[in-house]
Amino acid sequence: MGNQTETVVRADGGWDRELVPDVAGRTQRPDPDCPVEVALAAVSGRWTTLVLRELLHGPCSFTELRRRLPTLSAKVLTERLTELQARGLVGRSRAPGFPARTEYAVTERGRALRPLLISLYQTGQALAATSPPR
């Protein structure tokens, strides 16, 4: 069977159509092609959501991103931008002139993450409000 998606039906007679609207999510183990796994991979990694948040406001230079996220090291910012570019979520453009200005911007594919980030934030607020004391 290898990496094939499992299409086993639950004992209760079926899948929750809201959680699993199609066969792509009907797996019994993490599958990199599962839509949920794809979405989580897109925002995974420390600082990734914050870099995306800043870029969703509009294009930014590397220096501007560092100013907006002052505790983020240049090394980690470079890594995150490279990963986001490789995933097709962020694009990089270079304006002519001296000194050359490089800007990063969220792509159309990256803009699709906006509702997910909003939902994650709202869910985090709700969980924090109802979490047991530490």
Residue pairs with C-beta under 8 A, 6 or more apart in sequence:
3 31
5 23
5 24
5 26
5 27
5 31
5 33
5 34
6 26
6 27
6 28
6 29
7 23
7 26
8 26
8 28
9 15
15 26
19 25
20 26
24 33
24 34
24 35
25 34
25 35
25 36
27 34
30 37
31 37
32 38
32 41
39 113
39 116
41 87
42 87
42 89
42 113
43 49
43 52
43 113
43 116
43 117
43 120
45 80
45 83
46 76
47 69
47 72
47 76
47 77
47 80
48 80
48 83
48 84
49 117
49 120
50 69
50 72
51 65
51 69
51 72
51 77
51 80
51 81
51 84
52 84
52 89
52 90
52 106
52 110
52 113
52 117
53 117
54 60
54 65
54 68
54 69
55 65
55 90
55 104
55 105
55 106
55 110
56 106
56 110
56 111
56 114
56 117
58 105
59 93
59 103
59 104
59 105
60 68
60 103
60 104
60 105
61 101
61 102
61 103
61 104
62 74
62 77
62 78
62 81
62 102
62 104
65 72
65 77
65 81
65 104
66 72
66 74
66 77
69 77
81 90
81 92
81 104
84 90
84 110
85 91
85 92
88 107
88 109
88 110
89 106
89 107
89 109
89 110
89 113
90 104
90 105
90 106
90 107
90 110
91 104
91 105
91 106
91 107
92 102
92 103
92 104
93 102
93 103
93 105
94 100
94 101
94 102
94 103
95 101
95 102
95 103
